[in-house]
Amino acid sequence: MPATIRNSPESPDPATLALAALGWVLEDEDRAMRFLSLTGLDPDSLRAGLGEAAMQSSVLEFLANHEPDLLRCAEALAVTPEELAGAARELVR
């Protein structure tokens, strides 16, 4: 079972949430390949951009554009889908 990222009743840090969501995306090879294909990233550029808000936001936008994945990821991370979408908005401010 994946670890949850919620340690308090507050919403998780957007960057932390995005990186946890990326871990969830990459757990499944087909989903990971779809992410790379749709974002135009390759493994090297993904690694290089891990600390950048734009990269982190792209993970959350990828999930938001495919509701089944959004719902499954939210459940796996013990957050709401709204928290995932909100984190994406916070990252691009």
PDB file with one MODEL, atoms N, CA, C and O in Angstrom:
MODEL        1
ATOM      1  N   MET A   1       0.839  -1.173   0.000  1.00  0.00           N
ATOM      2  CA  MET A   1       0.000   0.000   0.000  1.00  0.00           C
ATOM      3  C   MET A   1       0.888   1.241   0.000  1.00  0.00           C
ATOM      4  O   MET A   1       1.817   1.317   0.804  1.00  0.00           O
ATOM      5  N   PRO A   2       0.629   2.238  -0.894  1.00  0.00           N
ATOM      6  CA  PRO A   2       1.446   3.436  -0.941  1.00  0.00           C
ATOM      7  C   PRO A   2       1.303   4.248   0.343  1.00  0.00           C
ATOM      8  O   PRO A   2       0.260   4.233   0.996  1.00  0.00           O
ATOM      9  N   ALA A   3       2.356   4.943   0.680  1.00  0.00           N
ATOM     10  CA  ALA A   3       2.312   5.807   1.856  1.00  0.00           C
ATOM     11  C   ALA A   3       1.449   7.022   1.575  1.00  0.00           C
ATOM     12  O   ALA A   3       1.419   7.536   0.457  1.00  0.00           O
ATOM     13  N   THR A   4       0.758   7.466   2.593  1.00  0.00           N
ATOM     14  CA  THR A   4      -0.013   8.694   2.443  1.00  0.00           C
ATOM     15  C   THR A   4       0.883   9.874   2.771  1.00  0.00           C
ATOM     16  O   THR A   4       1.924   9.718   3.409  1.00  0.00           O
ATOM     17  N   ILE A   5       0.477  11.044   2.333  1.00  0.00           N
ATOM     18  CA  ILE A   5       1.301  12.216   2.575  1.00  0.00           C
ATOM     19  C   ILE A   5       0.658  13.180   3.547  1.00  0.00           C
ATOM     20  O   ILE A   5       1.193  14.260   3.794  1.00  0.00           O
ATOM     21  N   ARG A   6      -0.478  12.807   4.099  1.00  0.00           N
ATOM     22  CA  ARG A   6      -1.178  13.706   5.003  1.00  0.00           C
ATOM     23  C   ARG A   6      -0.739  13.406   6.439  1.00  0.00           C
ATOM     24  O   ARG A   6      -0.947  12.307   6.954  1.00  0.00           O
ATOM     25  N   ASN A   7      -0.128  14.408   7.067  1.00  0.00           N
ATOM     26  CA  ASN A   7       0.268  14.287   8.463  1.00  0.00           C
ATOM     27  C   ASN A   7      -0.560  15.183   9.365  1.00  0.00           C
ATOM     28  O   ASN A   7      -0.469  15.091  10.589  1.00  0.00           O
ATOM     29  N   SER A   8      -1.368  16.050   8.769  1.00  0.00           N
ATOM     30  CA  SER A   8      -2.186  16.983   9.534  1.00  0.00           C
ATOM     31  C   SER A   8      -3.462  17.246   8.758  1.00  0.00           C
ATOM     32  O   SER A   8      -3.569  16.874   7.589  1.00  0.00           O
ATOM     33  N   PRO A   9      -4.436  17.889   9.406  1.00  0.00           N
ATOM     34  CA  PRO A   9      -5.679  18.167   8.692  1.00  0.00           C
ATOM     35  C   PRO A   9      -5.524  19.217   7.586  1.00  0.00           C
ATOM     36  O   PRO A   9      -6.436  19.384   6.776  1.00  0.00           O
ATOM     37  N   GLU A  10      -4.406  19.917   7.535  1.00  0.00           N
ATOM     38  CA  GLU A  10      -4.172  20.925   6.506  1.00  0.00           C
ATOM     39  C   GLU A  10      -3.868  20.249   5.172  1.00  0.00           C
ATOM     40  O   GLU A  10      -3.474  19.084   5.122  1.00  0.00           O
ATOM     41  N   SER A  11      -4.057  21.001   4.102  1.00  0.00           N
ATOM     42  CA  SER A  11      -3.692  20.483   2.787  1.00  0.00           C
ATOM     43  C   SER A  11      -2.178  20.306   2.718  1.00  0.00           C
ATOM     44  O   SER A  11      -1.430  21.119   3.263  1.00  0.00           O
ATOM     45  N   PRO A  12      -1.732  19.261   2.059  1.00  0.00           N
ATOM     46  CA  PRO A  12      -0.287  19.027   1.932  1.00  0.00           C
ATOM     47  C   PRO A  12       0.370  20.116   1.086  1.00  0.00           C
ATOM     48  O   PRO A  12      -0.288  20.792   0.295  1.00  0.00           O
ATOM     49  N   ASP A  13       1.663  20.267   1.266  1.00  0.00           N
ATOM     50  CA  ASP A  13       2.455  21.187   0.466  1.00  0.00           C
ATOM     51  C   ASP A  13       2.310  20.809  -1.007  1.00  0.00           C
ATOM     52  O   ASP A  13       2.449  19.634  -1.350  1.00  0.00           O
ATOM     53  N   PRO A  14       2.032  21.782  -1.893  1.00  0.00           N
ATOM     54  CA  PRO A  14       1.819  21.461  -3.306  1.00  0.00           C
ATOM     55  C   PRO A  14       2.980  20.713  -3.962  1.00  0.00           C
ATOM     56  O   PRO A  14       2.751  19.781  -4.733  1.00  0.00           O
ATOM     57  N   ALA A  15       4.201  21.100  -3.672  1.00  0.00           N
ATOM     58  CA  ALA A  15       5.354  20.423  -4.283  1.00  0.00           C
ATOM     59  C   ALA A  15       5.453  18.984  -3.793  1.00  0.00           C
ATOM     60  O   ALA A  15       5.730  18.076  -4.576  1.00  0.00           O
ATOM     61  N   THR A  16       5.231  18.780  -2.517  1.00  0.00           N
ATOM     62  CA  THR A  16       5.265  17.433  -1.957  1.00  0.00           C
ATOM     63  C   THR A  16       4.168  16.579  -2.570  1.00  0.00           C
ATOM     64  O   THR A  16       4.388  15.418  -2.916  1.00  0.00           O
ATOM     65  N   LEU A  17       2.998  17.159  -2.698  1.00  0.00           N
ATOM     66  CA  LEU A  17       1.873  16.442  -3.289  1.00  0.00           C
ATOM     67  C   LEU A  17       2.169  16.079  -4.745  1.00  0.00           C
ATOM     68  O   LEU A  17       1.882  14.963  -5.177  1.00  0.00           O
ATOM     69  N   ALA A  18       2.736  17.007  -5.490  1.00  0.00           N
ATOM     70  CA  ALA A  18       3.060  16.744  -6.900  1.00  0.00           C
ATOM     71  C   ALA A  18       4.090  15.629  -7.031  1.00  0.00           C
ATOM     72  O   ALA A  18       3.965  14.768  -7.903  1.00  0.00           O
ATOM     73  N   LEU A  19       5.098  15.638  -6.178  1.00  0.00           N
ATOM     74  CA  LEU A  19       6.122  14.590  -6.253  1.00  0.00           C
ATOM     75  C   LEU A  19       5.557  13.233  -5.835  1.00  0.00           C
ATOM     76  O   LEU A  19       5.924  12.203  -6.402  1.00  0.00           O
ATOM     77  N   ALA A  20       4.671  13.233  -4.852  1.00  0.00           N
ATOM     78  CA  ALA A  20       4.017  11.975  -4.470  1.00  0.00           C
ATOM     79  C   ALA A  20       3.141  11.473  -5.613  1.00  0.00           C
ATOM     80  O   ALA A  20       3.094  10.274  -5.888  1.00  0.00           O
ATOM     81  N   ALA A  21       2.449  12.399  -6.276  1.00  0.00           N
ATOM     82  CA  ALA A  21       1.609  12.025  -7.419  1.00  0.00           C
ATOM     83  C   ALA A  21       2.474  11.485  -8.556  1.00  0.00           C
ATOM     84  O   ALA A  21       2.090  10.527  -9.225  1.00  0.00           O
ATOM     85  N   LEU A  22       3.628  12.088  -8.776  1.00  0.00           N
ATOM     86  CA  LEU A  22       4.537  11.580  -9.806  1.00  0.00           C
ATOM     87  C   LEU A  22       4.961  10.147  -9.479  1.00  0.00           C
ATOM     88  O   LEU A  22       5.006   9.294 -10.365  1.00  0.00           O
ATOM     89  N   GLY A  23       5.266   9.889  -8.226  1.00  0.00           N
ATOM     90  CA  GLY A  23       5.609   8.527  -7.828  1.00  0.00           C
ATOM     91  C   GLY A  23       4.486   7.562  -8.161  1.00  0.00           C
ATOM     92  O   GLY A  23       4.724   6.452  -8.635  1.00  0.00           O
ATOM     93  N   TRP A  24       3.249   8.001  -7.905  1.00  0.00           N
ATOM     94  CA  TRP A  24       2.096   7.158  -8.212  1.00  0.00           C
ATOM     95  C   TRP A  24       1.991   6.937  -9.718  1.00  0.00           C
ATOM     96  O   TRP A  24       1.751   5.813 -10.159  1.00  0.00           O
ATOM     97  N   VAL A  25       2.166   7.988 -10.510  1.00  0.00           N
ATOM     98  CA  VAL A  25       2.098   7.868 -11.965  1.00  0.00           C
ATOM     99  C   VAL A  25       3.136   6.875 -12.462  1.00  0.00           C
ATOM    100  O   VAL A  25       2.842   6.043 -13.321  1.00  0.00           O
ATOM    101  N   LEU A  26       4.330   6.957 -11.934  1.00  0.00           N
ATOM    102  CA  LEU A  26       5.435   6.123 -12.423  1.00  0.00           C
ATOM    103  C   LEU A  26       5.380   4.676 -11.940  1.00  0.00           C
ATOM    104  O   LEU A  26       6.135   3.836 -12.429  1.00  0.00           O
ATOM    105  N   GLU A  27       4.499   4.373 -10.988  1.00  0.00           N
ATOM    106  CA  GLU A  27       4.362   2.996 -10.507  1.00  0.00           C
ATOM    107  C   GLU A  27       3.837   2.048 -11.578  1.00  0.00           C
ATOM    108  O   GLU A  27       4.097   0.846 -11.521  1.00  0.00           O
ATOM    109  N   ASP A  28       3.111   2.567 -12.537  1.00  0.00           N
ATOM    110  CA  ASP A  28       2.515   1.744 -13.585  1.00  0.00           C
ATOM    111  C   ASP A  28       3.189   2.090 -14.911  1.00  0.00           C
ATOM    112  O   ASP A  28       3.167   3.246 -15.334  1.00  0.00           O
ATOM    113  N   GLU A  29       3.779   1.106 -15.560  1.00  0.00           N
ATOM    114  CA  GLU A  29       4.546   1.370 -16.780  1.00  0.00           C
ATOM    115  C   GLU A  29       3.703   1.998 -17.885  1.00  0.00           C
ATOM    116  O   GLU A  29       4.156   2.938 -18.538  1.00  0.00           O
ATOM    117  N   ASP A  30       2.495   1.503 -18.108  1.00  0.00           N
ATOM    118  CA  ASP A  30       1.641   2.076 -19.156  1.00  0.00           C
ATOM    119  C   ASP A  30       1.279   3.525 -18.848  1.00  0.00           C
ATOM    120  O   ASP A  30       1.297   4.381 -19.732  1.00  0.00           O
ATOM    121  N   ARG A  31       0.953   3.788 -17.591  1.00  0.00           N
ATOM    122  CA  ARG A  31       0.598   5.155 -17.190  1.00  0.00           C
ATOM    123  C   ARG A  31       1.822   6.068 -17.307  1.00  0.00           C
ATOM    124  O   ARG A  31       1.707   7.211 -17.747  1.00  0.00           O
ATOM    125  N   ALA A  32       2.980   5.565 -16.915  1.00  0.00           N
ATOM    126  CA  ALA A  32       4.213   6.350 -17.015  1.00  0.00           C
ATOM    127  C   ALA A  32       4.523   6.695 -18.469  1.00  0.00           C
ATOM    128  O   ALA A  32       4.901   7.824 -18.782  1.00  0.00           O
ATOM    129  N   MET A  33       4.360   5.710 -19.353  1.00  0.00           N
ATOM    130  CA  MET A  33       4.626   5.965 -20.772  1.00  0.00           C
ATOM    131  C   MET A  33       3.622   6.972 -21.339  1.00  0.00           C
ATOM    132  O   MET A  33       3.986   7.827 -22.147  1.00  0.00           O
ATOM    133  N   ARG A  34       2.371   6.869 -20.918  1.00  0.00           N
ATOM    134  CA  ARG A  34       1.359   7.832 -21.365  1.00  0.00           C
ATOM    135  C   ARG A  34       1.714   9.240 -20.881  1.00  0.00           C
ATOM    136  O   ARG A  34       1.578  10.208 -21.630  1.00  0.00           O
ATOM    137  N   PHE A  35       2.166   9.353 -19.632  1.00  0.00           N
ATOM    138  CA  PHE A  35       2.586  10.649 -19.089  1.00  0.00           C
ATOM    139  C   PHE A  35       3.727  11.232 -19.911  1.00  0.00           C
ATOM    140  O   PHE A  35       3.670  12.391 -20.323  1.00  0.00           O
ATOM    141  N   LEU A  36       4.756  10.436 -20.149  1.00  0.00           N
ATOM    142  CA  LEU A  36       5.899  10.927 -20.923  1.00  0.00           C
ATOM    143  C   LEU A  36       5.484  11.306 -22.339  1.00  0.00           C
ATOM    144  O   LEU A  36       5.926  12.328 -22.865  1.00  0.00           O
ATOM    145  N   SER A  37       4.648  10.498 -22.949  1.00  0.00           N
ATOM    146  CA  SER A  37       4.197  10.770 -24.307  1.00  0.00           C
ATOM    147  C   SER A  37       3.381  12.061 -24.387  1.00  0.00           C
ATOM    148  O   SER A  37       3.600  12.888 -25.272  1.00  0.00           O
ATOM    149  N   LEU A  38       2.453  12.223 -23.469  1.00  0.00           N
ATOM    150  CA  LEU A  38       1.575  13.400 -23.514  1.00  0.00           C
ATOM    151  C   LEU A  38       2.289  14.690 -23.124  1.00  0.00           C
ATOM    152  O   LEU A  38       1.932  15.767 -23.600  1.00  0.00           O
ATOM    153  N   THR A  39       3.287  14.584 -22.266  1.00  0.00           N
ATOM    154  CA  THR A  39       4.002  15.795 -21.843  1.00  0.00           C
ATOM    155  C   THR A  39       5.203  16.100 -22.726  1.00  0.00           C
ATOM    156  O   THR A  39       5.744  17.204 -22.674  1.00  0.00           O
ATOM    157  N   GLY A  40       5.625  15.129 -23.538  1.00  0.00           N
ATOM    158  CA  GLY A  40       6.799  15.333 -24.379  1.00  0.00           C
ATOM    159  C   GLY A  40       8.105  15.216 -23.619  1.00  0.00           C
ATOM    160  O   GLY A  40       9.165  15.562 -24.141  1.00  0.00           O
ATOM    161  N   LEU A  41       8.036  14.733 -22.394  1.00  0.00           N
ATOM    162  CA  LEU A  41       9.242  14.588 -21.585  1.00  0.00           C
ATOM    163  C   LEU A  41       9.919  13.255 -21.858  1.00  0.00           C
ATOM    164  O   LEU A  41       9.302  12.315 -22.359  1.00  0.00           O
ATOM    165  N   ASP A  42      11.192  13.195 -21.522  1.00  0.00           N
ATOM    166  CA  ASP A  42      11.906  11.930 -21.506  1.00  0.00           C
ATOM    167  C   ASP A  42      12.422  11.751 -20.076  1.00  0.00           C
ATOM    168  O   ASP A  42      12.374  12.698 -19.290  1.00  0.00           O
ATOM    169  N   PRO A  43      12.908  10.576 -19.726  1.00  0.00           N
ATOM    170  CA  PRO A  43      13.343  10.363 -18.343  1.00  0.00           C
ATOM    171  C   PRO A  43      14.388  11.373 -17.857  1.00  0.00           C
ATOM    172  O   PRO A  43      14.349  11.783 -16.697  1.00  0.00           O
ATOM    173  N   ASP A  44      15.310  11.775 -18.719  1.00  0.00           N
ATOM    174  CA  ASP A  44      16.340  12.733 -18.303  1.00  0.00           C
ATOM    175  C   ASP A  44      15.749  14.101 -17.998  1.00  0.00           C
ATOM    176  O   ASP A  44      16.099  14.716 -16.991  1.00  0.00           O
ATOM    177  N   SER A  45      14.856  14.582 -18.857  1.00  0.00           N
ATOM    178  CA  SER A  45      14.260  15.892 -18.602  1.00  0.00           C
ATOM    179  C   SER A  45      13.326  15.840 -17.401  1.00  0.00           C
ATOM    180  O   SER A  45      13.185  16.827 -16.678  1.00  0.00           O
ATOM    181  N   LEU A  46      12.698  14.713 -17.191  1.00  0.00           N
ATOM    182  CA  LEU A  46      11.852  14.545 -16.012  1.00  0.00           C
ATOM    183  C   LEU A  46      12.703  14.647 -14.750  1.00  0.00           C
ATOM    184  O   LEU A  46      12.356  15.388 -13.830  1.00  0.00           O
ATOM    185  N   ARG A  47      13.791  13.926 -14.697  1.00  0.00           N
ATOM    186  CA  ARG A  47      14.690  13.988 -13.531  1.00  0.00           C
ATOM    187  C   ARG A  47      15.226  15.403 -13.329  1.00  0.00           C
ATOM    188  O   ARG A  47      15.275  15.896 -12.202  1.00  0.00           O
ATOM    189  N   ALA A  48      15.625  16.049 -14.409  1.00  0.00           N
ATOM    190  CA  ALA A  48      16.198  17.390 -14.306  1.00  0.00           C
ATOM    191  C   ALA A  48      15.192  18.416 -13.794  1.00  0.00           C
ATOM    192  O   ALA A  48      15.580  19.395 -13.157  1.00  0.00           O
ATOM    193  N   GLY A  49      13.918  18.203 -14.062  1.00  0.00           N
ATOM    194  CA  GLY A  49      12.913  19.178 -13.685  1.00  0.00           C
ATOM    195  C   GLY A  49      12.167  18.895 -12.402  1.00  0.00           C
ATOM    196  O   GLY A  49      11.216  19.608 -12.082  1.00  0.00           O
ATOM    197  N   LEU A  50      12.560  17.885 -11.659  1.00  0.00           N
ATOM    198  CA  LEU A  50      11.814  17.499 -10.458  1.00  0.00           C
ATOM    199  C   LEU A  50      11.609  18.642  -9.469  1.00  0.00           C
ATOM    200  O   LEU A  50      10.574  18.698  -8.806  1.00  0.00           O
ATOM    201  N   GLY A  51      12.554  19.537  -9.359  1.00  0.00           N
ATOM    202  CA  GLY A  51      12.447  20.645  -8.410  1.00  0.00           C
ATOM    203  C   GLY A  51      11.741  21.867  -8.955  1.00  0.00           C
ATOM    204  O   GLY A  51      11.582  22.854  -8.237  1.00  0.00           O
ATOM    205  N   GLU A  52      11.312  21.827 -10.207  1.00  0.00           N
ATOM    206  CA  GLU A  52      10.687  22.992 -10.840  1.00  0.00           C
ATOM    207  C   GLU A  52       9.164  22.921 -10.733  1.00  0.00           C
ATOM    208  O   GLU A  52       8.558  21.869 -10.935  1.00  0.00           O
ATOM    209  N   ALA A  53       8.568  24.058 -10.413  1.00  0.00           N
ATOM    210  CA  ALA A  53       7.111  24.123 -10.259  1.00  0.00           C
ATOM    211  C   ALA A  53       6.390  23.735 -11.549  1.00  0.00           C
ATOM    212  O   ALA A  53       5.341  23.093 -11.496  1.00  0.00           O
ATOM    213  N   ALA A  54       6.929  24.111 -12.694  1.00  0.00           N
ATOM    214  CA  ALA A  54       6.268  23.786 -13.967  1.00  0.00           C
ATOM    215  C   ALA A  54       6.211  22.277 -14.177  1.00  0.00           C
ATOM    216  O   ALA A  54       5.201  21.752 -14.644  1.00  0.00           O
ATOM    217  N   MET A  55       7.274  21.589 -13.841  1.00  0.00           N
ATOM    218  CA  MET A  55       7.298  20.133 -13.971  1.00  0.00           C
ATOM    219  C   MET A  55       6.315  19.501 -12.999  1.00  0.00           C
ATOM    220  O   MET A  55       5.549  18.611 -13.368  1.00  0.00           O
ATOM    221  N   GLN A  56       6.341  19.962 -11.769  1.00  0.00           N
ATOM    222  CA  GLN A  56       5.446  19.422 -10.752  1.00  0.00           C
ATOM    223  C   GLN A  56       3.988  19.652 -11.149  1.00  0.00           C
ATOM    224  O   GLN A  56       3.144  18.770 -10.991  1.00  0.00           O
ATOM    225  N   SER A  57       3.711  20.823 -11.655  1.00  0.00           N
ATOM    226  CA  SER A  57       2.354  21.149 -12.095  1.00  0.00           C
ATOM    227  C   SER A  57       1.917  20.269 -13.260  1.00  0.00           C
ATOM    228  O   SER A  57       0.746  19.902 -13.355  1.00  0.00           O
ATOM    229  N   SER A  58       2.843  19.929 -14.139  1.00  0.00           N
ATOM    230  CA  SER A  58       2.489  19.096 -15.301  1.00  0.00           C
ATOM    231  C   SER A  58       2.005  17.718 -14.866  1.00  0.00           C
ATOM    232  O   SER A  58       1.152  17.121 -15.523  1.00  0.00           O
ATOM    233  N   VAL A  59       2.541  17.215 -13.770  1.00  0.00           N
ATOM    234  CA  VAL A  59       2.085  15.921 -13.248  1.00  0.00           C
ATOM    235  C   VAL A  59       0.633  16.024 -12.814  1.00  0.00           C
ATOM    236  O   VAL A  59      -0.186  15.165 -13.142  1.00  0.00           O
ATOM    237  N   LEU A  60       0.321  17.075 -12.077  1.00  0.00           N
ATOM    238  CA  LEU A  60      -1.036  17.246 -11.564  1.00  0.00           C
ATOM    239  C   LEU A  60      -2.018  17.551 -12.695  1.00  0.00           C
ATOM    240  O   LEU A  60      -3.170  17.120 -12.644  1.00  0.00           O
ATOM    241  N   GLU A  61      -1.578  18.280 -13.703  1.00  0.00           N
ATOM    242  CA  GLU A  61      -2.437  18.552 -14.856  1.00  0.00           C
ATOM    243  C   GLU A  61      -2.701  17.265 -15.642  1.00  0.00           C
ATOM    244  O   GLU A  61      -3.809  17.048 -16.132  1.00  0.00           O
ATOM    245  N   PHE A  62      -1.692  16.426 -15.757  1.00  0.00           N
ATOM    246  CA  PHE A  62      -1.856  15.128 -16.409  1.00  0.00           C
ATOM    247  C   PHE A  62      -2.962  14.340 -15.720  1.00  0.00           C
ATOM    248  O   PHE A  62      -3.821  13.762 -16.385  1.00  0.00           O
ATOM    249  N   LEU A  63      -2.943  14.316 -14.402  1.00  0.00           N
ATOM    250  CA  LEU A  63      -3.971  13.601 -13.651  1.00  0.00           C
ATOM    251  C   LEU A  63      -5.337  14.250 -13.818  1.00  0.00           C
ATOM    252  O   LEU A  63      -6.342  13.560 -13.986  1.00  0.00           O
ATOM    253  N   ALA A  64      -5.373  15.568 -13.772  1.00  0.00           N
ATOM    254  CA  ALA A  64      -6.646  16.285 -13.892  1.00  0.00           C
ATOM    255  C   ALA A  64      -7.305  16.059 -15.246  1.00  0.00           C
ATOM    256  O   ALA A  64      -8.525  16.163 -15.366  1.00  0.00           O
ATOM    257  N   ASN A  65      -6.521  15.756 -16.250  1.00  0.00           N
ATOM    258  CA  ASN A  65      -7.057  15.537 -17.593  1.00  0.00           C
ATOM    259  C   ASN A  65      -7.543  14.111 -17.828  1.00  0.00           C
ATOM    260  O   ASN A  65      -8.036  13.793 -18.911  1.00  0.00           O
ATOM    261  N   HIS A  66      -7.408  13.258 -16.823  1.00  0.00           N
ATOM    262  CA  HIS A  66      -7.899  11.867 -16.936  1.00  0.00           C
ATOM    263  C   HIS A  66      -8.502  11.494 -15.584  1.00  0.00           C
ATOM    264  O   HIS A  66      -7.809  11.002 -14.693  1.00  0.00           O
ATOM    265  N   GLU A  67      -9.792  11.737 -15.451  1.00  0.00           N
ATOM    266  CA  GLU A  67     -10.458  11.602 -14.161  1.00  0.00           C
ATOM    267  C   GLU A  67     -10.239  10.258 -13.468  1.00  0.00           C
ATOM    268  O   GLU A  67     -10.043  10.241 -12.252  1.00  0.00           O
ATOM    269  N   PRO A  68     -10.265   9.127 -14.187  1.00  0.00           N
ATOM    270  CA  PRO A  68     -10.020   7.861 -13.466  1.00  0.00           C
ATOM    271  C   PRO A  68      -8.675   7.840 -12.740  1.00  0.00           C
ATOM    272  O   PRO A  68      -8.589   7.363 -11.608  1.00  0.00           O
ATOM    273  N   ASP A  69      -7.637   8.350 -13.380  1.00  0.00           N
ATOM    274  CA  ASP A  69      -6.330   8.409 -12.722  1.00  0.00           C
ATOM    275  C   ASP A  69      -6.343   9.411 -11.579  1.00  0.00           C
ATOM    276  O   ASP A  69      -5.764   9.151 -10.525  1.00  0.00           O
ATOM    277  N   LEU A  70      -6.990  10.543 -11.771  1.00  0.00           N
ATOM    278  CA  LEU A  70      -7.090  11.550 -10.718  1.00  0.00           C
ATOM    279  C   LEU A  70      -7.714  10.945  -9.465  1.00  0.00           C
ATOM    280  O   LEU A  70      -7.204  11.122  -8.359  1.00  0.00           O
ATOM    281  N   LEU A  71      -8.810  10.236  -9.647  1.00  0.00           N
ATOM    282  CA  LEU A  71      -9.507   9.645  -8.505  1.00  0.00           C
ATOM    283  C   LEU A  71      -8.675   8.556  -7.833  1.00  0.00           C
ATOM    284  O   LEU A  71      -8.614   8.488  -6.605  1.00  0.00           O
ATOM    285  N   ARG A  72      -8.033   7.704  -8.635  1.00  0.00           N
ATOM    286  CA  ARG A  72      -7.206   6.636  -8.062  1.00  0.00           C
ATOM    287  C   ARG A  72      -5.982   7.194  -7.340  1.00  0.00           C
ATOM    288  O   ARG A  72      -5.602   6.703  -6.277  1.00  0.00           O
ATOM    289  N   CYS A  73      -5.376   8.209  -7.918  1.00  0.00           N
ATOM    290  CA  CYS A  73      -4.202   8.817  -7.282  1.00  0.00           C
ATOM    291  C   CYS A  73      -4.601   9.486  -5.974  1.00  0.00           C
ATOM    292  O   CYS A  73      -3.920   9.327  -4.961  1.00  0.00           O
ATOM    293  N   ALA A  74      -5.689  10.224  -5.990  1.00  0.00           N
ATOM    294  CA  ALA A  74      -6.152  10.883  -4.768  1.00  0.00           C
ATOM    295  C   ALA A  74      -6.399   9.857  -3.670  1.00  0.00           C
ATOM    296  O   ALA A  74      -6.014  10.064  -2.520  1.00  0.00           O
ATOM    297  N   GLU A  75      -7.038   8.760  -4.028  1.00  0.00           N
ATOM    298  CA  GLU A  75      -7.306   7.712  -3.047  1.00  0.00           C
ATOM    299  C   GLU A  75      -6.000   7.123  -2.513  1.00  0.00           C
ATOM    300  O   GLU A  75      -5.854   6.923  -1.307  1.00  0.00           O
ATOM    301  N   ALA A  76      -5.061   6.849  -3.405  1.00  0.00           N
ATOM    302  CA  ALA A  76      -3.780   6.258  -2.993  1.00  0.00           C
ATOM    303  C   ALA A  76      -2.992   7.182  -2.072  1.00  0.00           C
ATOM    304  O   ALA A  76      -2.291   6.718  -1.173  1.00  0.00           O
ATOM    305  N   LEU A  77      -3.108   8.485  -2.297  1.00  0.00           N
ATOM    306  CA  LEU A  77      -2.353   9.455  -1.495  1.00  0.00           C
ATOM    307  C   LEU A  77      -3.144   9.974  -0.295  1.00  0.00           C
ATOM    308  O   LEU A  77      -2.642  10.775   0.493  1.00  0.00           O
ATOM    309  N   ALA A  78      -4.394   9.505  -0.167  1.00  0.00           N
ATOM    310  CA  ALA A  78      -5.271   9.926   0.936  1.00  0.00           C
ATOM    311  C   ALA A  78      -5.510  11.430   0.944  1.00  0.00           C
ATOM    312  O   ALA A  78      -5.477  12.080   1.989  1.00  0.00           O
ATOM    313  N   VAL A  79      -5.750  11.964  -0.253  1.00  0.00           N
ATOM    314  CA  VAL A  79      -6.132  13.363  -0.418  1.00  0.00           C
ATOM    315  C   VAL A  79      -7.376  13.391  -1.294  1.00  0.00           C
ATOM    316  O   VAL A  79      -7.791  12.363  -1.829  1.00  0.00           O
ATOM    317  N   THR A  80      -7.959  14.554  -1.435  1.00  0.00           N
ATOM    318  CA  THR A  80      -9.112  14.672  -2.311  1.00  0.00           C
ATOM    319  C   THR A  80      -8.656  15.056  -3.712  1.00  0.00           C
ATOM    320  O   THR A  80      -7.579  15.631  -3.874  1.00  0.00           O
ATOM    321  N   PRO A  81      -9.456  14.747  -4.723  1.00  0.00           N
ATOM    322  CA  PRO A  81      -9.125  15.213  -6.072  1.00  0.00           C
ATOM    323  C   PRO A  81      -9.012  16.734  -6.128  1.00  0.00           C
ATOM    324  O   PRO A  81      -8.211  17.273  -6.892  1.00  0.00           O
ATOM    325  N   GLU A  82      -9.804  17.415  -5.328  1.00  0.00           N
ATOM    326  CA  GLU A  82      -9.744  18.881  -5.289  1.00  0.00           C
ATOM    327  C   GLU A  82      -8.405  19.370  -4.756  1.00  0.00           C
ATOM    328  O   GLU A  82      -7.899  20.403  -5.195  1.00  0.00           O
ATOM    329  N   GLU A  83      -7.831  18.634  -3.816  1.00  0.00           N
ATOM    330  CA  GLU A  83      -6.514  19.014  -3.305  1.00  0.00           C
ATOM    331  C   GLU A  83      -5.446  18.853  -4.385  1.00  0.00           C
ATOM    332  O   GLU A  83      -4.533  19.672  -4.486  1.00  0.00           O
ATOM    333  N   LEU A  84      -5.561  17.803  -5.187  1.00  0.00           N
ATOM    334  CA  LEU A  84      -4.611  17.639  -6.296  1.00  0.00           C
ATOM    335  C   LEU A  84      -4.743  18.787  -7.283  1.00  0.00           C
ATOM    336  O   LEU A  84      -3.738  19.362  -7.702  1.00  0.00           O
ATOM    337  N   ALA A  85      -5.966  19.125  -7.658  1.00  0.00           N
ATOM    338  CA  ALA A  85      -6.181  20.230  -8.602  1.00  0.00           C
ATOM    339  C   ALA A  85      -5.741  21.557  -7.997  1.00  0.00           C
ATOM    340  O   ALA A  85      -5.152  22.389  -8.688  1.00  0.00           O
ATOM    341  N   GLY A  86      -6.019  21.757  -6.725  1.00  0.00           N
ATOM    342  CA  GLY A  86      -5.607  22.995  -6.057  1.00  0.00           C
ATOM    343  C   GLY A  86      -4.102  23.130  -5.981  1.00  0.00           C
ATOM    344  O   GLY A  86      -3.566  24.231  -6.108  1.00  0.00           O
ATOM    345  N   ALA A  87      -3.418  22.019  -5.775  1.00  0.00           N
ATOM    346  CA  ALA A  87      -1.956  22.052  -5.721  1.00  0.00           C
ATOM    347  C   ALA A  87      -1.380  22.496  -7.065  1.00  0.00           C
ATOM    348  O   ALA A  87      -0.395  23.234  -7.107  1.00  0.00           O
ATOM    349  N   ALA A  88      -1.983  22.054  -8.148  1.00  0.00           N
ATOM    350  CA  ALA A  88      -1.522  22.476  -9.479  1.00  0.00           C
ATOM    351  C   ALA A  88      -1.643  23.978  -9.627  1.00  0.00           C
ATOM    352  O   ALA A  88      -0.737  24.630 -10.145  1.00  0.00           O
ATOM    353  N   ARG A  89      -2.755  24.532  -9.176  1.00  0.00           N
ATOM    354  CA  ARG A  89      -2.953  25.990  -9.264  1.00  0.00           C
ATOM    355  C   ARG A  89      -1.929  26.730  -8.392  1.00  0.00           C
ATOM    356  O   ARG A  89      -1.409  27.773  -8.788  1.00  0.00           O
ATOM    357  N   GLU A  90      -1.649  26.191  -7.222  1.00  0.00           N
ATOM    358  CA  GLU A  90      -0.665  26.829  -6.324  1.00  0.00           C
ATOM    359  C   GLU A  90       0.725  26.841  -6.945  1.00  0.00           C
ATOM    360  O   GLU A  90       1.471  27.808  -6.790  1.00  0.00           O
ATOM    361  N   LEU A  91       1.066  25.786  -7.636  1.00  0.00           N
ATOM    362  CA  LEU A  91       2.408  25.680  -8.211  1.00  0.00           C
ATOM    363  C   LEU A  91       2.643  26.665  -9.342  1.00  0.00           C
ATOM    364  O   LEU A  91       3.782  27.076  -9.565  1.00  0.00           O
ATOM    365  N   VAL A  92       1.613  27.053 -10.054  1.00  0.00           N
ATOM    366  CA  VAL A  92       1.813  27.948 -11.205  1.00  0.00           C
ATOM    367  C   VAL A  92       1.578  29.412 -10.856  1.00  0.00           C
ATOM    368  O   VAL A  92       1.589  30.263 -11.746  1.00  0.00           O
ATOM    369  N   ARG A  93       1.373  29.711  -9.626  1.00  0.00           N
ATOM    370  CA  ARG A  93       1.202  31.116  -9.203  1.00  0.00           C
ATOM    371  C   ARG A  93       2.470  31.889  -9.386  1.00  0.00           C
ATOM    372  O   ARG A  93       2.515  33.082  -9.085  1.00  0.00           O
TER     373      ARG A  93
ENDMDL
END
